[in-house]
Amino acid sequence: MSSDQSQETPLVGTVVAVQANYYQVRLDTARHDPPLSPLSKGGKQAAGGNSSLFLLCTRRSRLKKIGQQVMVGDRVVVEADWAGGRGAIADVLPRQTEMDRPPVANAQQILLVFAFVEPSLDPFQLSHFLVKAESTQLDVRLCLNKSDLLTTEQLNQWRDRLNNWGYQPLFISVRVGMGIDEISRQLNNKITVIAGPSGVGKSSLINQLIPTANLRVGAVSGKLGRGRHTTRHVELFELPTGGLMADTPGFNQPDLDCSPEELVYYFPEARQRLAVARCQFSDCMHREEPNCAVRGEWERYEHYLGFLEDAIARQQHLNQQADPESNFKLKTKGKGQNQYEPKLETKKYRRTSRRSQQQALQQLYQDGEES
């Protein structure tokens, strides 16, 4: 084999981690000329004894020039420099799906993790996360941790409640191993994004599913009643049974960036209503319009109305940003609450340039001579 061929060999792989300008790529086919051992990040063999080969890569300048972002989950073409033990991403293959927050490509489902206690389960916050998850167009799976701390009656009440929301929750307990096998079966051979508030046990769950992950686990803050962030970046972990899981930084209130018209379709119970009946008006916002098929006695209808107000305010803000004469500004009030307030009219004071001062003096001089 020529030296040129051994220097750069195009291969295909999956980006499993992005940090700064470096990309960790799991190659589809292990190359052994010259021989390399199947090492994962940190110098350990991949979980479950898989002989995956990982290569640390940079991005070709051509991709940077054309503005091609490389995301975790991307399928990429890699030129491997075996002698240097590094590689370079030469091309990004077309994506099947794409998420902007967290930035993950080609994911197939979202595993939304909440806890019943520590921190306490807030139905409004859960609804917020579910709507955000639905907006990605991925399959949404819901699991509730620390289920061993509730009675059977309490669990049945929550099951009935969430069934009415349109979800079939999986009750788990990472501490005692409850429901872990069922989760593992649902993750087989898929790219799954795990998300949820901080402190609900996401990192502990991943450590249970992938013992070699060794993620740092944080305690719940007693003062704030919510978890501390332990995940700082998006990373894909290889499951022993097949598939990849994306761990994402925890956040307590995801942004809802959908349009007011789209919002209703992110509520499964509202979709069910629209499947059997139609609203009288095609542009119905499902508030006070007559003959509305959505408005009615369902638990999360109040959540919908609250999210709708936020979506309308956001849309107006975007429209005002496009208008240079906008008279409103967005002001953060704390606890995730935003409010639009009128802009104060202020005069812009600029120091008069020396040239302008000289011209003014010359004009005064000329006026004096003419008089």
Residue pairs with C-beta under 8 A, 6 or more apart in sequence:
1 33
6 33
6 34
6 82
6 83
7 81
7 82
7 83
8 79
8 80
8 81
9 31
9 79
9 80
9 82
10 77
10 78
10 79
10 90
11 27
11 28
11 29
11 31
11 77
11 78
11 79
11 80
11 87
12 27
12 28
12 29
12 75
12 76
12 77
12 78
12 93
13 25
13 26
13 27
13 28
13 55
13 75
13 76
13 78
14 25
14 26
14 28
14 73
14 74
14 75
14 76
14 106
14 236
14 244
15 23
15 24
15 25
15 70
15 71
15 72
15 73
15 74
15 76
15 89
15 105
15 236
16 24
16 25
16 26
16 41
16 54
16 72
16 235
16 236
16 237
16 238
16 244
17 23
17 24
17 41
17 72
17 233
17 234
17 235
17 236
18 24
18 70
18 71
18 72
18 233
18 234
19 233
21 58
21 59
22 56
22 57
22 58
23 56
23 57
23 58
23 59
23 70
23 76
23 89
24 41
24 54
24 55
24 56
24 57
25 54
25 55
25 56
25 57
25 76
25 78
25 87
25 89
26 52
26 53
26 54
26 236
26 238
27 52
27 53
27 54
27 55
27 78
27 80
30 36
30 38
30 51
30 52
30 53
31 53
31 80
31 82
33 82
34 82
34 83
36 53
36 82
36 85
38 45
38 46
38 50
38 51
38 52
38 53
39 45
39 53
39 54
40 46
40 47
40 52
40 54
40 212
40 238
41 54
44 212
45 51
46 52
46 54
46 212
46 238
47 210
47 211
47 212
47 213
47 237
47 238
47 239
47 240
48 238
48 239
48 240
48 241
49 240
50 238
50 240
52 238
55 78
55 80
55 85
55 86
55 87
56 85
56 86
56 87
57 76
57 78
57 86
57 87
57 88
57 89
58 86
58 87
58 88
58 89
59 70
59 88
59 89
60 79
60 88
60 89
60 90
62 90
63 70
63 89
63 90
63 91
63 92
68 92
69 103
70 76
70 89
70 92
71 98
71 103
71 104
71 105
72 103
72 104
72 105
72 234
72 235
72 236
72 246
73 104
73 105
73 106
73 107
73 191
73 236
73 244
73 246
74 92
74 93
74 95
74 105
74 106
75 92
75 93
75 95
75 105
75 106
76 89
76 90
76 91
76 92
76 93
77 89
77 90
77 91
77 92
77 93
78 87
78 88
78 89
78 90
79 87
79 88
79 90
80 86
80 87
81 87
81 88
95 105
95 106
96 105
96 106
97 105
97 106
97 107
97 108
97 136
97 137
97 138
98 104
98 105
98 106
99 105
99 107
99 136
99 138
99 193
101 254
101 255
102 193
102 195
102 234
102 246
102 248
102 249
103 234
104 191
104 193
104 234
104 246
104 248
106 191
107 136
107 138
107 191
107 192
107 193
107 246
108 138
108 139
108 190
108 191
108 192
109 138
109 139
109 140
109 141
109 190
109 191
109 192
109 193
110 133
110 136
110 138
110 139
110 140
110 141
110 192
110 193
110 194
110 195
111 141
111 143
111 183
111 186
111 187
111 192
111 193
111 194
111 195
111 245
112 129
112 130
112 133
112 140
112 141
112 142
112 143
112 195
112 196
113 143
113 144
113 145
113 194
113 195
113 196
113 200
113 201
113 202
113 205
114 121
114 126
114 129
114 142
114 143
114 144
114 145
114 196
114 197
114 200
115 121
115 144
115 145
115 146
115 199
115 200
115 201
116 144
116 145
116 146
116 147
116 149
116 150
116 158
117 146
117 149
118 146
118 199
118 220
119 197
119 199
119 200
119 220
119 225
119 226
119 227
120 225
121 144
124 303
125 197
125 252
125 253
127 165
127 300
127 303
128 253
128 254
128 256
128 303
128 307
129 195
129 196
129 197
129 254
130 140
130 142
130 165
130 167
130 266
131 256
131 258
131 263
131 266
131 267
131 303
131 307
132 254
132 255
132 256
133 140
133 195
134 140
134 265
134 266
134 267
134 268
135 256
135 257
135 258
135 262
135 266
138 193
140 167
141 170
141 186
142 162
142 167
142 168
142 169
142 170
143 169
143 170
143 171
143 172
143 179
143 183
144 158
144 169
144 170
144 171
144 172
145 172
145 173
145 174
145 200
145 201
145 205
146 173
146 174
146 175
146 201
147 155
147 171
147 172
147 173
147 178
147 179
148 173
148 175
148 176
148 178
149 173
150 158
155 171
158 169
158 171
159 169
159 171
161 299
162 168
162 169
164 269
164 298
164 299
165 268
165 269
165 299
165 300
166 267
166 268
166 269
166 271
166 272
167 268
170 179
170 182
170 183
170 186
171 178
171 179
172 178
172 179
172 180
172 182
172 183
172 205
173 179
174 180
174 201
174 204
174 205
174 208
177 208
180 205
180 208
180 209
183 205
183 209
184 209
184 239
184 241
187 209
187 239
187 241
187 243
187 245
188 239
188 241
188 242
188 243
189 242
189 243
190 243
190 244
191 236
191 243
191 244
191 245
191 246
192 243
192 244
192 245
192 246
193 245
193 246
193 248
194 202
194 205
194 206
194 245
194 246
194 247
194 248
195 202
195 248
196 202
196 250
197 226
197 227
197 250
197 251
197 252
198 218
198 226
198 227
198 228
198 229
198 230
198 250
198 251
198 252
199 218
199 219
199 220
199 221
199 226
199 227
199 228
199 250
200 227
200 250
202 231
202 247
202 250
203 215
203 216
203 217
203 218
203 230
203 231
203 247
204 217
206 213
206 215
206 237
206 245
206 247
207 213
207 214
207 215
207 217
209 239
209 240
209 245
210 237
210 238
210 239
210 240
210 245
213 237
215 230
215 231
215 247
216 230
217 230
218 227
218 228
218 229
218 230
219 227
219 228
220 226
220 227
220 228
221 227
221 228
226 252
227 250
229 249
229 250
230 250
231 247
231 248
231 249
231 250
232 249
233 249
234 246
234 247
234 248
234 249
235 246
235 247
236 244
236 245
236 246
237 244
237 245
237 246
237 247
238 244
239 245
252 336
253 336
256 263
256 307
256 310
256 311
256 314
257 314
258 266
258 311
259 311
259 315
260 285
260 308
260 311
260 312
260 315
261 283
261 285
263 304
263 307
263 308
263 311
264 270
264 271
264 274
264 286
264 294
264 304
265 271
265 274
267 300
267 304
269 298
269 300
270 286
270 294
270 298
270 304
273 293
273 294
273 296
273 298
274 293
274 294
276 293
277 293
278 293
279 286
279 289
279 291
279 292
279 293
279 294
280 289
280 290
280 291
280 292
281 289
284 292
284 294
285 308
286 292
286 294
286 295
286 304
286 308
287 295
287 305
287 308
289 295
294 301
294 304
295 301
310 338
313 338
313 340
316 328
316 340
317 328
317 330
317 340
320 326
320 327
320 328
326 343
327 342
327 343
328 340
328 341
328 342
328 343
329 340
329 341
329 342
329 343
330 338
330 339
330 340
331 338
331 339
331 340
331 341
332 338
333 339
